[in-house]
């Protein structure tokens, strides 16, 4: 879908000396840091981004943590059999592994239990607890990443003589808190914990650390799992979450557990041009949040989406590489099936979207009896991003449907579903992602109610391309500068990679690449320097561009060391492409905004040499009897001489105006004319020309 517009920061961003001084060698890093509202000095940057230790808060600040720890210690002492009941996503899988492995390390029998999505659905169910109690003699069930809405299931457990500890991070249900032995959820009333944004796996990590007097070795043993779950569940990577993820990434780099080694060695790595290939061993020195989010997490998720998440849990709990390899091979196969199913659903659901559905940008609600229920959440995310509206996709089986909901623009889905609950059988989740159950005959009423709620609570969203930083010199995209941005890792929710922009670059070459020929590789020239670009899932034809066009690019820079880490190259991973649009910058120039001269592309700065052909071309246009420049920027841009850039034409006009070679009654360029008497000037001494060349040094 074409975006509605581009927001490019043409005005120069000042970087304070207090911030710039420590990063003189890395001006790109300094500019990125200056974009953060809380950073004015290097000390501010250290506090927010570069601190290696903490914050780490005591888990005993969580409501009911002391009760839960006491009961778990009792189970350890009495050698009870415990079940860990988890969710089937990556957050739930990793949380299940943490608590299971910890309890086993303390010498008791612990059974990990993750329900199947198709047969059992999300969360606790009474049948599973009864089976665990009767067949396995389970006396204590600990939930991870689920259970906060399990009011009826908690009553069943109490009646059956099963002690229940609930750990969750989802929003609390409208029917109150379950009557369990302990309920740990930072979103419940009365909680005093400092971080309400922990993932389910983060709370699981807190639980096992609190169970052990020497918590630091426990933390280090499981922080890699906590990092993977936190990233996969798209939790904000700030504060304590950032600390967990940074420590976890370091743990993965230093000593990855055999389960991660097995699955990542089977992870095809793609570069801009070549088909995926599988390496014998994965280089964990390159692991980061993006690799986890886009490579590792989907493979772990595939188990729960297509079959049974217990496969992924067994792989992560494996004691030997041989055992882990068996599960990893199955996961890769399931992920390939998931990808095929996802593409099928994407094509079918896209065909259901009609133009009239998008007129008021209300949420999309699509349904089918054939879509795979484990994959509709991914398709909902793609549709929400593609059409810039919240999206709900529902799989119906007879009269009942299960839906996956994804937000857009910060719209609070959980609150919206709460307001529409009379039309639903059940629902749960977060502000940005949720699930629901609904009867088929209630679909129309629910759709109307949600649409009405959304239109009265519609978020203010810029649906175009929001660029954080305009790059005006290729020197900023050096290997050293781009590598310096790694200091800001881990990137993710609440710490997104900055979107950069370059304008009026020449498209030198383009071709489609990848095993399915659906990705676009381009070579562009920016101020005399060539750069390779990659734009996934796009082609030149669909973008309407071709060799020789001038383009504007929105991108994130990256080091492409696919073939050899000894000779990395800068590659621009594109977020958006358009044919060059000069109008906005030219309007700012013509309106006398001196703070945008740095944004004028180098090739658009006129030569200040005597008898410059650039200035002569412009003079020929305006030095006509009774000629007056039009009264608007749009009209002025319509008289740009053939073969000259609009930016250069506007700069020349402003130099003439500043030198007195153009006059106007109101002092602006609009309506200006050439006076009958004028004098020759030294263009090199023009303040505008000096400013332009100063910015390009």
MOFENUR-V444769 format. One line per field, one symbol per residue. psi: psi as a letter, one per 20 degrees, with the letter a starting at -180 (. if undefined). A space follows every 10 residues. Layout:
psi->???
This chain:
psi->ppqhrpopnh qpoppqhhhh gikhimhggg gghiiphjoh rhhgggghhj phprqoqpii ippjghgggg hghghghjlr pqpoorrjah ghghgghghg hghhhjjrpp opopqpgggh aqaqqhgggg ghgghjkpip poqpkrihjm ghhhhggghi kpppppprjr qqrijrpqmr hpoooijqpi pjqioijqrh hhhgggghhh iphnhghggh hjhgghgghg ghjlqpmrch gggggghggh ghhgmpqhgh gghhijoppq ahhqqqqpqg qpniijpahg gghiggghgh hhghhhepih ghghghiqhq hgghhghghh ggghhhgggg hghghggghh hioqhhhjhj krqpoqqqii qphiihhghh gggghgikqq ppppppnciq qpqppprqjj pohghghghj hijqgrrrba hiprqrpqqh iigggggggg gggghikpqo pojboophpp pipihikrgg gghhihhiqp qbpjmqpppr pqqlqpohqq qqrrhjljqp pqpqpolipq qqqpoqkqrh ghikqrpiqp qppprpqqpn lghpihmqqp pooqhqqqqp oiggghgggh jkoijjhhip qgijpqpjqp kphghhgghh gimqpjppqr jqgghgiijp qpiqqhgggh ggghggghij iqqqhjirhp jqrpqhprqq rohhiphghg gghhij.
